[in-house]
Amino acid sequence: MDLQVGVIGCGAVGGLCAGLMQEYCPGISTTWFVRETSGVKKAIVDSGEAVFLTTVSNSQFSILAKDIVFESNMDRLLEMDIIIVALKTTENSKVVAYLSSALDSCKNHDKFRLVYCFQNGVENADDLRKALLNKIRLKNSLHTQLVKSRMEFLDCTVGYNVVLAGNSFKLTTSNPLLLEKSSSVDHDAEILFSKFSTSFLGKRQSGFYDVEFKSSDEMSSIKWSKLLINLSNPVNALSGRNILPMMRNREYRLVIAEAMREAARVCKRKNIKLVRVGVHPRLMMAFARFPNFIYNTILPFIVHIDEDAKFSMHVDLIAGRQTEIDDLNGKVVSEGEKRHLSCPVNRKLVELTKEAEKAGHSPNIGPKELAKLCNVEVSVSSSPFWLVTSIGVVIALCAFGVSRFM
């Protein structure tokens, strides 16, 4: 019998994941949980198909609309074996409400379920579990017991970027999908996770992205390392540019690197080791200072980025939606305060992003202006050592490939 997997939030990331599971994962039956008024559902139904493509490996496939199971009744969520939460963290109150209502309708209290959080930020799974328990604690003790003993909440790091346009889901970067392994000792959980991981790894052959399963201890380092990389989100949103032209500009890179350095100091205080997530955050910080002509030579060796790629925060600003700034740069600021560490660049990026949210659009701040607003030094070192080192790195990368240096 197929595993029943439900995806809540079939936007860019969730829709791509649902499509890939349906196309490439044997033994998985996928349900797209969407609102009845969902724009994505309308675009797919009107066009007759959903299109999935990537410029990373020039792969493409489509799924007919009639073959996609759309479901707007969120009370059916707990009929699923696996629930993938792909809504943004700003909508977690909706997820909690959906799951709470589904508990009221649940008829099978013995079934074990895995809940994966495909979200930005850190500790998403634990936060969602606590929020759900808090919601139902005065409601029904049976529900509380079900959540505690028959549901496991697991984290996931989505390393890639997806651009959604109508019925088209376009993968635009070449980073992996990292999922937390189940650590439950429950026999049903072990069987469920084994089936899911075996089927899900079929995506390795899809040409879209790599999939890896990591232990909970590894996921803590992975989530924080991905958070450092995601600190570039507000710079992308505030610049009003796509990712590639933003990264090709040294002043923008230096603002990102300084925000990352502040977060790295927080991680050091928290005894969290930074690790590679597609690219190592320390590599990003080191390369940021290179002159543009050197950095732009190196960039293709580090990661594939499509010309159309935008970070989700940029897309949210364009659409006039609330961003995830509090869960990204805001998280660095709050964790820094707990440890008496000042994080002025991240604090300024939070401030500027919240102003942009109120305005309802990107302020299109130029690179020099943003560096000045964040009080980031942008002077270029003219020492011969710096120049020789930079050129040496380029030659080494061209000759041996970036993987040996990461």
N, C-alpha and C positions, 0 to 999 in steps of 0.2 A: 504493500500500500504506500502511495506517495506521501512524502512529508508535506503538510499544509503550511505554507509560509505566507504571511500577510505583511505587506509593506504599508506603513502609515506615512503619508506625505510623499506622493509620487511626483515630486517636482524634478529638478535636474538630477540630483544624486540618487534619490529614491527610485525615480522612473528608470534610470539607466540600470540600477541594480536589479529591479524587477524584470526588466527586459532580458538582461543577461542570464538570470536564473531560468527564465522561461525557455530561452534559446539553447543554453549550454549545460544546464545542470540536470542530469538524469535523476529521476526519483523525487523531484520537487514540483509541487503544484503551487503556482503563485497567484495570490489575490491582491489586486491594487485597491487599497482602502482610500477613497477620495470623497470629497464633498460632492453632493449632487450637482452643484454649480461649478465644479472644477473646470478651470480653463484648459488644463492638460487633457482631461477626458474629452471635452468638447472638440479640441483640435484633432485628437486621434480619431474620434468617431466621424467627424466631418470629412476628414481626408481619407478615411478608410484603413489607415495603418499607422503604426508607430515606427519611426526610422531611427536606427542606432548606428553611429559611425564614429571613427576615430582617425585623426591625422597622425597618430603615433605609429600605427602599423598599416594605415590605409585599409582597414577592415570596415565592413558595413553589412548590416542585415536589417530586415524589417519584419514586423509581426502584424498580421491583419487585425483590425479592430475587433472583429467578431471572435477572435481567438484569445482576447484579453478579458479576464474576469474582473470587472469593476464592482466594487461593493461600497455603498454609502452608509450602510447600517453598521455603525461602530460597535454595536452590542454583539456582533459576531466575532470580534477580535479573539476572544478566548476559545473559539473553535479551532484556532490555528495552533500548530505545534511550535512554530517559530514566529515571533513578532519582531519586525524590523522597524524601528522608529527613525524616520528620516526627516521629520519636521525639525525646524530650527529650535534651539534652546529657548528662544523667546516665546515659543508656542507650547512649552512643556505643560502649562496649566491645562491646555486642551487635551494633551495626551493623558494626563492624570484623570481628567473628567471622562474621557473615552473608556479608559481601563476600569474606572470605578463603576461606570454604568454597565460595562460588560460583565463585571463581577456579579451584579444584580441578576443578570440574565443567564449566568453560567449554570449549566446542568451537570457538567462533569468535573467534580472537585478532586478526582484522583489523578487526572491527567497532568503530566509535568510539561511546563512550557519554558522556553528560553526567550528572553527579550533582549535584542541587540540595539544599542544606541549608536546610530550613524550620525554623530553630531560633532560640531566643533566644541572646543573647551576641554576641561579635565574633570574626572569623577562624575561624568554624566549619568552612568548607570546607577551608581550609588545615590546620587541626588534624586533621580527619578523614582527609585524604590522608596526612599525616605518620604518623598512628597506624596506618593500613593498611599503609603501606610498612614501618614498623617491625615490624609483625606478620609480614610475609611475607619480610623481607630474608634470613633464613637458610633459607627454605623452597624457593624456586624462582626462579631468575633470570628465567625467562620471564614469571612473574607480575609481577615487579617492573617489567620492561620494558613490559608491558601497561598497568599502572597509570600509569606515567610518560608513555607515548606515545599510548595509546588511550582514556584516560579523562580528562575535565576536571571538576574539582570547583569548583562555583560557589555563591556565597552568595545568600541571599534574606532580605528583611526582611518579616515578616508583621505588618502594621500593625493588623490587625483582631483582635477577640476573638470566640471561639465557645464557646457553652455546649452540651455534649453531655448529652442525657438519653435513655437507652435507644437507640431508633432514630432520634432527632431531633437534627439539627445546626442550631443556631440562631445566626446571625450577629448580634452584639449591639452592634457599634460600626461607625463609618463611615470607617475609614482604609484606605489602599491596600495592595496587594501589590506589592513592588518586587523584581525579579529581576535578577541580574547578567548582563550580556551575555557571550557566549563571546568570548574573546580569542585563541583558538587560530587558528593560520595553516594548520592542516590542512584540506584541501579537504573531506573527509568531515565534519569538525566544523562547517564553515561551512554546508554543506547541511543538516545535522541541526538546527543552531540556527535557521536560517531557517525551516524547516518548523514547528519547535516554537513559535517566537515568533509566527508568523503565525496558527497555530491557537489558541494560548493567548490572544491578544488578543481573540478572540471573546467572552471573558468580560466585556469592556467593556459589552456589550449585555445582560448578564444581570440587571442591577439589584442585584447583590449587592455587588461592590466593583470598583474600578478596578485595572488591571494596568499596570505600567510596567517597561521594561527599562532598566537603567543600566550605565554602564561600571564597570570594576573600581575606578578612581580615585574615582568618585562613591560606590561602595558602601562604601568605608572611612568616609566622612563619614556616610553613611546609617546604617550599622550602629552607629556610636558614638552618633549622635543618638537612635536607637531605644533603645540601652542606657540613655541618660539617662532616657527616658520609662519604661522598664521598672524603674527603681529604685523605682517606686511599688509593685511587686509585694509586697515583704515588709510594707509598711505595710498593704496590703489583707489579706494573710494573717494578720498579727498582730492586726488589728482585729476579724476575724471578721465583717466587714460586706461587703456587695456593693460594687462600685466606685462607683456613684452616691452612696449615702449617705456613703461615705468621702470622696469629693471635695467634697461639700457642707459638710464640716467643716473649718474654717480650721486648727485645730491639726494635723490629719493632713496637710493641704496644705503647711504650713510645714516639717514633717519631710521630706516628699518634696522640696520645693524646696531645702532645705539639702543633702540628699544629692545632688541634681542639681548644685548649685553646686560641691560638692567634685569631682564628675566633670568639670564644665566646666573647672575649673582643671587637671585631668589632661590633658584634651584640648588645652588651650592649650599645655602643655609638650610634647605630642606633635605639635604643629602640625596638628591636626585641626580642620577647620572644621565647626561645627554647622550642620545644615540642617533644613528642614522635613520631617517624616515624618508626614503627616496634619496635625499641629500642630507648630509650632516649639518646641523645648525651652526656649528663652529666653522665649518667650511664656508658657509654663506657669509658669516661675519668677517672672516679673513679676506675673502675675495671682494667684499663690498668696496674696499678702499682703492682697488686697482683703477687706473685710468680707464675711461670708457672703451678705448680701442683694444685694450688688453682683455677687459672683462667680457666684452661682446664676442671676442674670439673664444673665450673659455666656455661661455654659457651653453652652447649646444652640446658640449661634452658632459655637462652637469645634468641637464633636464631638457626634455622636449616641451616647448610651450608654443601653442598655436597662436596665430595673430589675433584670433577672436576671443581669446581667454580673458575672463574677468573674474575677480574674486566675488564671492557671494555678497559681501558687504557693499561692494560697488553696485551690484544688481539691486540690492535692497534700497539703496539711496535713490537710484533711478526710479524705482517703483513707489517711492514714498513710504516704505515700510520701516518698522523699527529694526535696528541692526543688532548684531550679537556683540557689540563693543564691550559690554559689561562682563561677558564671559571670556573675552580674549585679553585685550590690553587692560581692561578694568580688573581682571583677575590678578594680573601681575601687580598692579598698584595695591590692591587689598592684601595680597599675600606679602608684599614688601612691607606694608605698614605694620603687619603683625610681627615682623622681624626687624623693625626699626631701620628699614632700607628705603631710601628715597628713590623714586622712579619717575623723574620729571618728564622724560620724553613720552613715556606711556601715558602719564597723566594728561599731558597736553593733547595727545592724539585722541584720548577719550573726550576731552573738552571740545575739541574741534569737530569730532564726529557727532556729538550730541547737538551742537549748533547746526550742523548740516541736516540732521534729522528734523529739527524744528523748521528749517527752511524748506525741507522737502526735496532737496536736490543736492548734487555734488557742487562744492564751491569752486572746483577746477583750480586748485592752488598749485602754482608753479613750483618747480624743484627748489630753486634758491629761496623763494618765499617760505616754503614749508620748513626748510632747514633753519632759516632765521627764526621762525615762530617757535621751533622746538629747541632753539639754542644749540644746534649741532655744528661743530667745526667741520668745514669742507675743504680746507687747504690741501693741496697735493704735495706730497714729499718730493723733493727734487734730488735726493741723494742718489749717487750712482749705485749704491747697494740695493736700494729699493727698485730701481729700474732693471738692474741685472737679475734680481730675484723674480720680478714679474715676468720678464721675458723667458727666464729659465722654466718657470711653471708652465707657461704656454707651450714651450717646446716639449716638455715632459708629457703633458697631457695629450698633445697631438701624437707623440711617438708611442705611448704606452696605454692610453685610455684613462679616463678619470677614475674608474673603479679601484685602481691600485692606490689611490690617494684618499679614499673615503672610508 
